[in-house]
């Protein structure tokens, strides 16, 4: 069955406590099964075809069986989570893990969690602000009664009214997600061949003891789904200790963050293989590499008899939280590292501009040529007015109602007479920007003095092609908005 939302294996994942689907004494029907059986034709009717969506519901696991990584993969590969909230759900560790796994991937604010209240219950924190569909009412004695028990009755108007409302909202969300997915596919197709997807960061996910292998695999999958590269690619197994250390160091130098899962178990490894302690020691020796370690918050360190192991599990870089929280925490740390990197790059760009413009002795008599195409002309005019307010001269190219010969002559005269050039790379093509930069270079021979600065103002866009070229004294400034970029340029122009 095809999914309504592309790039997902399932449109809807049904998360429920199996105790809520056990038949009552003397009855042969199951409440959750009845609910989903009634929901399916409504979804098909509202989407236009019975096979227009894919719903996944596990009918095999019993309440006493443990969840598997395969089941969590089904959760993560679903567009929408439909959960049946009850005391049994809240008490089930694995139901809560399904919920936290899904929320960790899509976010709480995405509107992709749908809650069916089987009966009144205190909600977990992850569900506090999510509207629910109450499949219970209060009777004459003001006590709650679950609708559809032991089976839906066609005279029970409230049950089917709420079932229809649930189906309508699910279909609306699936259509919205499908539209977003289709837009993303079109955007990706348009940019195909002009850009490549690169990992947002690289994490060194250290070796773990045998009891944590499943947790490490879970963290690795999560990071890869978040477009994070994970090292090492395989276990280290080398003939000498020196070769082993060199291989670990090489991977650490490529990494943005060192992550390690810890347990009180002592590792046993044959010669030539690495250990968690060895990898941690190697990471400590890498300058400016952040270290992040995890241990189970239920672990009581006072029960450990080995002082060295106890100290290893109690360092300042160790956090004691749930594994789902830790996975999100890793991403938060990577985002913080990226924010610091961008801030540092911005400071370096500002410093570069200040140094370049001071060397050029640019004063209030500075003439700045803002080179733009027709697509970015309004942006160029706005930039020119800001420069004018600060006491700097500016010039724009003539683009309208003149012949190509006159346009070229005007461009050449601007490039010969100006003190600084700003090339706008917002809506214009990379071909146009490269052509203008080459023109700057050709005009150098006609100038009395060389251009002291060429600033390419590039609005941030992950799909934008790289310029692939550089000129002496050229600087590419990438900002998300004009408001962010102008203060940097003005501050540089105001200092000799």
N, C-alpha and C positions, 0 to 999 in steps of 0.2 A: 504494500500500500504506500502510495506516494505521500510525502509530507506537504502540508500547506506552506510552511516556512522553509525555504531552502537552507542548506548547510546544517540542518539538524536531522537526526535519525528519527526523533519523535516530535510531534507537535505538543502533545500533552502527556505528562508523566503523573500517574495517580499514586500519591503517597498516603498510606493509611496503616493503622495498626490492625494486624490480622485478628485480634480479639474482637474488633468491631464488625467483623464479617462472619463470625461464627453464628450458625443458625440457633435460634432459641429452641427450647425444649418443645417438641411437638410440631415444629415448623420445619419446612424444607427449603426455605429461602434465606438468602444472605443480604444484609442491608446495603453494604457497599456495592456488591454486585448488582443489586436491583437499581441502585442510583445510577451507576454507569450504563447499565442496559437501557434505562430510560433516557439517558443523556445522548447516547450515540446517534439515534435517528434524528434528534433535534439538531445536532451539529451538521449531519449530512444534509438535512433539508435547508438549513440556513446558509450552507456553503455551496449548495447546488448539486452535490453528488455524495453518495454514501462513502466513496473511496477518496474524498478530497482532503482527508486529514489522517494522521496516524496517532492513535492513542495507545499508550503502553501501561498495562496494569499487571503486576506480578501476582499470580494465583498459586504459586508453588511454595513459597517460604512460609514456615510456621513461626509462631511467636517466639519459640525457644531457639530458633536457629539464628546464627550470626549473619550480619550483612557481609557481602563480598565486594571486592574492588570492582568486579564486573557490574554489580548493581549500581554502584556509585557512578560508574561511567555512563550507564543509562540515564541517570539523573542529569549529569552534566551535558549530555547530548540531546536534551529536550528543550523546546522553546518556552513551555509554560509548565508550572508545577501546580497541580490540583491536589490539595491535601484535605483529608477528612479529619477535622479537629475534634478531639474527644479526650477524656481523662486517660484513655489507653494510649493515645498518640503522644501526649505530653510525658507520660511515664516511660515511653519506649526510647531507649538510647539511640537505636538505629533510625527510628523515624526522625528524631531531632537531628541526626547526622545527615540524613537525606536533605532536610530543610537547610541546614547550615552549608552543606556542599553546594546546593543550588544558589542560595543567596550570595555565597562567596564569589560565585562566577558572574552572576548577572547584576548584583546589587539589589538592595532592599527597595530603592526608589523606582525600579524599572516597571513596576506594575505587572509583573509576570508570575506572581504568586496568588492563587485563588483559594480562598478558605471556605470550606463547607463545614458549618458548625453542626455536628451531630447532636450535641447537647451543650449546655452552658459549662464553661471551663475557664480558668484563669489562663490567659494567653502567655506563651513565651515572649521574651523581649523582641525577637525577630518578627513577631506578628502583631505588635502593639498597634501600629498605625495602618493596618490593612483591613479594608472592609470585608465583611464576611457575608455568607448566605446562610441564614438561620433555618435549619431544617428541624426546628423544635418550636413549640408553643407552650404557653402555660394553661393548665386546666382550671376548672372552677376553684380548686383548692390552692391556686397560685403555685402549683408545682410544675416543673418542666416536663413536657411529653415529647418524645422524638417522633417526628412525622414518618409515616411509611412503615410502621412496626405492626405486625411482623412482615407485612408486604404493602406496597403502595395500593391504595384504594382509589378507584377512579371517582369516588364521591368526595375525596379529600382534595378540594380545590386548591388549598394553600400549598400543598406539596408540589403539585404540578405547575402552579404559578411560579414558585421559586425555582423549580427545575428549568423552566423556560427562561427565566431571567438569567440564570447561571449560563445556559447555553448561548444566549444572545451576547453576553459580555465576553465569553470565551471566543466566540467567532469574531467579535469586533477586535479583540486583541490580536488574534491570529492574522486577520487582514492587515492590521497596522504593522505587525512585525514582517509580514510578507512584503508590504510596500517598502519598508525600510531596507529589507534584504535585496529587493529588486533594484533599488536606487544604488545600493552599494556595489552590486554586480555591474551596473552600467558605468559607474564611476571607475571601477577597477578596469573594465574593458577599455575605456577611453584612455586610461593612463598606461595600458599595457605596452611594454617596450620602451617606455620613457623613464620608468623608475622600478626599483626592486624592493621587495620587502626585506628589511633587515631586522634582526632581533633588537628589542628595546634595551636589552642589557644582557650581561653574561653572569651567571651565578655559579660559583664553585660549590656544589652540593657534596659535602665531604662523605667519606665512607662511614658506615654505621655498624654497630654490632648486629649479630644475626637476628635478635629479637625485634629490631627496628627496620628490617629490610622492606616490609610491606609499607610502613609509613614513609620511608624514603622514596619508594616508587610512586606513592600517592602524591608527595610533594613535587617530585620531578614532573609528573603528568600535568599537575596544576600549573607549574611555572611554564611549561612548554605551551599550554593552552593560552597563557598570557603573553605569548610571543617573547619568552625569555629563553635564551640559550643556556643549557645546563652542561657543565663540565664536572668530572671527567667523562669522556665518552664510553669508557670501559674500565674494568678493574685494572689497577697497576700490578704488573707482575714482571719484575726485571731481575737480571742476574746479580747486580751489585747494589749495595746501599746508595752509592753515589749516583748511579743511573736512575734509581728510584726517586731520589731527591730532586734530580734535574727534571724529570718528567713532571713531578708535582709542581715544582717552581714554574715551569713553562705554562702550565694551565692556570696557576694562580695569577701570573702576570697578565693574563688575558681577561681576568674576572673583575666584575664591578663590585661583587659582594661575596663574602665567604659565609656559607650557611652550614650548620652542623646539628644533627639530632643526637642527643645523648641519653644513655640509660646507665643504670648502675652495673650492668654486666661488663665484665672484663673481656676484651677481645683476645682471641687466640688465632694467630696467623702464622703460616709457614714462612721461612726465609724468602725474601724477594717480594713479599706482599706488604702493602701499606697497612697502617693502623689509624684509627681516629686521632690518637694523640700525636702521631707523627704529622698528619696533615694539619692539625691545629698549630703545632709548633712551626711548621713551614709557613703557614698563613701569617703568624705573628711577625715573621721576619720581612714580610712584603710591605714596603712603605705605603701609608695612606690606604690600605685595604681594610674596609670596615668588616668587623667580625660579628656574626649573629649566631647564637647557639640556643637550642631548645631542650627542655626536659619536661616530662609529664608533671603537671601541677599537683598530682596526687602523690608524688614521690616524697617520702619523709627522709631527708638527708641524715637525720640523727640515727637512722637504722644502719647506715653504712659503716663498716668496720675498718675499711682501708682509708686512712687519712688523705692519701694522695688522690684517690678517686673521689672522695667527698669534696676536696678542694677544687678538683676539675669540674665538678657539677655545680659549683657555687661561685663561679667567677662573675665579674660584673657584666660580661657579655651574654650571660645565660638568662633567658626568659622562661618562666614556668607558667604556661597557659595551655589551653586546648589546642590540638593540632590544626583544627579548622581556623581558629583565630590566628595561629602562627603563620599559616599560609597567606592570609590577608596581610599580616604584619610584614612579611617579606616584601610584598608589593608596595606597601606604604614606605618602607625603607628605601626601596629602589626609586620611588617617585621623589623622595626627599633628596636622594643623591643626585638625581637628574636636575632637580630644581636648583641645587647648589652649583652644579656644573654650568647650567645656563646663566645663573647670576654671575659666576666668575667670568664666563665668556663675555657677558655684557660689560663688566668692568674693564676687561681687557680691550674691548672695542672702543669704549670711551677713552681709555688711556691712549690708545693708538691714534685716535682722531685728534686728541689734544696735542700729542707730540708732533704729528704731521702738520697740523695747522700752525703750530708755533714755529716750526721750521720754515714754513712757507711765509711767515710774517704777514699772515692775513689779518687785516684790520677792518675797520668799519667801511673802508673803500672796496671791500671784496665784492667781486661779481661772481655769482654762482649760476652756472648754466644748468638748468633742470631739463635733462633730455628725456622726453617721453613720447610714447605713441599716442594715437587718438584714443585708445582704450582707457588710458590712465590720465587723460588731460585734466579732468576735474580734480584728481588727486594732486597733480602737479601744481595747479592753480592754488589749491589750499596750502600746499607746502610753500609756494612763493609768497603768499600773504603772511605766513608766519615768519619767514625770513625778513620780509619788509618791516614788520612790526618790531623786529629786533635791530633794525638799522642796517641790514645787509642788502646789497643789490642782487637782483636775480633776473634771469632771462629765460623765456620759454621759446621753443621752436615754433615757427610758423607752419601750421598744418592744414589750414583751410583756405580755399578759394585762391590758391596760387599754383603755378605750374611746377612739375617735378624739378625743373632746372632751378627755379627760384627757391624751392625747398632745400635743395642741396647746397646752394650758395649761402642761404641763411644758416644752415647747420655748420658749414665750414667756418663762417665768420664768428659764430658763437664759440666754437671750439678754439679758435685762434685768440680771441679777445678775453675769454673768461679766466678767472683765477682757480676755480674749482668746478668739478663736474659731478652732478648727481644723476645717475641713470636709474629710472624707475623700472622695477621688474615685479609688477603686480599682475595685471591682466595681459600684458604683452607676452609674446612668445620668446623662448630661449634663443631662437634664431635671430630675432630682431635685436635682443640685448647684445649678443655676440657681435653682430654687425656694427652696432654703435661703438662698442669697445675697440674694435679694429679701426674704426674711423678716428677715434681719439688718438690711436697710435700713429696713424698716417698723418694727422695734422700736427704732430709734435715738430716736424721739420720746418713748419711755417711760423712757429711761435718764437717770440723773443726770449722766452724762458719756458722751461718745461712745466707741465701741469704738476702741482704739488700733491694733489689728492684727487682720486676718482672713487666716489662712493656709490656702490650699487645697493639701492634700497630694495630688498626682496621681501615681500610679504610671505609669512610662513605658510607652507603647504607641503605636507608629506609626499604628495604626488608630483610636485614641481620638479622638472629636470634640473640637474646641476649644470652650472655654466660651463664647467670643464675648461676654463681658461683663467689666466691671471696676468695682470699688467703690473709694472713697477708702480708702487704707491697706490695700488688699488685695494680697497677693502669692501667686502660684502657684509652688509648689515641686515640681519634677518630679524624681523619683528612681526608680531601677530597683528598689530594695528598701527595706523599712522600716529595715533596719540602716544604710543610707546616710543616710536622712533624719533619724533621731532625733538624732544628734549635733549636727546643724545647729540644730534647734529647742532642744535643751537648752542649747547654748552661748549662744544668744541669750537664753533665759529666765534664765540665771544672771548676766547683766550688767544692771545698772540703767542 
